[in-house]
Amino acid sequence: MKIAKHILTLVLTTLLTTACVVDAEENLSTANNAASSSGSSSSATSTSGSSSSSSSSSSSSSSSSSSTGSSISTTESKSTGESYTASQTIYIDVSGKVSSDNSNWSEITACSSSSEAPSVLNDGDKVYYTMYEGSSTGVIRIDLSEVTQKTAIYLSGTMTSGGVKIQTSKSYETGLYLNGVSITSSNFPCIAMTKKGAVSVFLVDKTENTLIDGREFGTGYGEEYSTTSGESYTDEDGETAYCTVSKTVVKNGEDSKGTLYSKGDMTISGNGSLTITQNYKNCIASKSILTIEGGFISLTSGGKSGLYGDCGVYVNGGSIEFNGSGEVSSSTYHKAHGINTDDETYSDSFVTINGGSLNFSISYGKGITAPVVNIAGGKNIIEITSPNSKVLDTSASYYDADGVSTSETISFAPQGIDGGLVTISGGSTTITAPWSGINSDGDINISDGTVTITTLANGLYDSSESDYTAPSCLKADGNITVSGGNVTGTNNGNGGKGVKADGTYTQTEGSINVKVTGSNLGSSSSSGGFSRPGSSSSSSSSSASASSKGVKIGGAISVKGGKLYATSSSHEAIESKSTITISGGEVYGYSASDDGINASSTFTISGGYVCGYAPGNDGMDANGNFYIKGGLVYAIGSSSPEMAIDANTEGGYRLYIQGGTIITVGPLESGASITQSCYKASSWSRNTWYCMTANNTNYVFKTPSSGGSGLVLSASSTPTLTSGATASGTSYFDGLLYVGGSKGSTTVTLSSYSSSSNSRW
């Protein structure tokens, strides 16, 4: 149910139905039925605050399901503070005491099974303590599987070797309050909820709670692990299972996925703090859906992830810090992700950020990874510190977290966000990563929010693919759609891209501004100067290459609004391997050594503001026909034989000037079809402000300091030109042109311009 609502929020039309959805719906349905049939009049009220609000329509799937499903009743919204009314309460001092009223305490009884344990509330509950033979480890066990009312559990005190295990009710959600508790475990999770019932965890105001997991990565814990293959055991659901062969280290204990773990949905809120340190698996994990509503949470992992949900993770509030240290080599393979899901089992599992703050510092891991990633809010900082580049296919033999021997070919890309579908609809996100900032196996959709990305690594030659691979600030195997928001990207590596999509690029609003500073890699006959590492020549018989481009799109580019800026030091600033159509917005492409804007097929401008600036090549180039029908166009090209505006006349195509307001430094493609009159200046100077006046409007522009030959103007009315103009008004193209400003004092003579077969200046 929760996933279904999430899917509707993202307007997804095709996602697989999984067992995860079924489990979630069963939990909520059971809880609804039980809640409606419960008639208990006794109650105990427990209150906890929340540090930040949950916002955005995307969060409705978690908040609505908790309010109508299995949650303990609330009298206030989770965004303003929580007052939960439970019918009964158990107080646990983890040093070994229990109370039903927080005043009369008794020692927790040591028992070998729940059948021998006493009841604290006389409601089918069992609280007892189990010691393990030959070990100093003990576990406080709280069995709520048979309770008939909503039950709250308060944990406080200090435990130096052990853990707390809660068998929750599937019919009544459990409220777990961390009230200044410190647990250091040995072979167990610090706190584990082992039934599929939903659990709300509250960090009581102004309390500090600490969980330190003693388990070690590469060790098999519990009876399901053995050094002998095929030994049978009974799992926690009462089913017969068979042991997995592990390495020789096998210990009594439990292998649950998290230091704080729930088999059902888990929601964490409050104004207290929670600090978790572990080197085994995940800091906080749910086998269903994990939701963070509040709290000050600090996570450190030398094992796997900070936050983990098999089916999904919501972050609606709170402050979350994560320091993760993984390792990827031929003998060790574990990744420390900030937020992760079980994408192998649940192909539609998700991560949704609606609010709060994330601050991740990660070595050998990714910030957020899931089949569906939605950033709708929050202040999010993701820094990937190592490795300093992608790890290419490597043969590895290693032990997994549970000590199971594995041999396979591994690879790893240190990315900020990695997903199947990535949607940015709000919030502020800053990503610094060696490899791609945001990577999608499908589409990237951006409608709101602010994103800043810096990528650092050079591209690599992948011998298995006989080609280069390189990072991008934004990379999609499918399409990229921009309808709002503000994205700034800087790619400092060789062979990288600012924006790369194998599909199409469509923009209607918003701002994309990318800068690529690196050199090209490999060999190519095109300009831009490729060189393969180790080669003394810029050309090679190999076709393998990675070009440093601002925007590279495999399909069509369509810009109807917003702002698209791209600069590149070594290759095209903006390139489509198909068509480019611009009908609105502002598009600016600057390349120091290749075309400013290039289309492999037809290039059409019918509106908007468009500038292609290439002091070393064509300002704008179409390998098919080039149509200018409207809009404002400022094109700056190099000296002959390069053009300000180029079309593929060698291939039988033409440039068509049919409308618009046009300024070029450099000539138009020879043989152009000109149906709107064009004019050339009798003289011009570099690095000078000019004013073209047409249609009662002043267009003040600056000529380049290098490149270009001749000045061509065109408008729907006969233009005039003056030099020494004053720039003011609305600025475009990084300050190269203003609509407004004042005319200069010196008039420049204009004469009719025609494009003939020998019109290259």
PyMOL commands that set and color helices and strands:
alter all, ss='L'
color gray80, all
select helices_A, chain A and resi 2-9+19-37+57-68+114-116+649-651+733-735
alter helices_A, ss='H'
color red, helices_A
select strands_A, chain A and resi 44-48+73-74+82-86+88-93+97-99+105-107+126-131+138-143+151-159+162-167+174-184+191-193+199-203+208-216+220-221+225-226+232-234+240-242+244-245+250-251+258-262+266-270+273-279+282-286+289-292+296-301+307-309+312-315+319-325+327-328+333-334+339-341+350-353+357-363+368-386+391-399+405-412+417-433+438-440+444-455+460-462+467-469+472-476+480-491+497-501+505-516+521-522+545-546+549-553+557-559+563-568+574-576+580-591+597-599+603-613+620-622+626-636+645-647+655-657+661-665+673-674+678-681+689-694+697-702+711-714+720-723+730-732+737-739+746-748+750-753
alter strands_A, ss='S'
color yellow, strands_A
deselect
rebuild
show_as cartoon
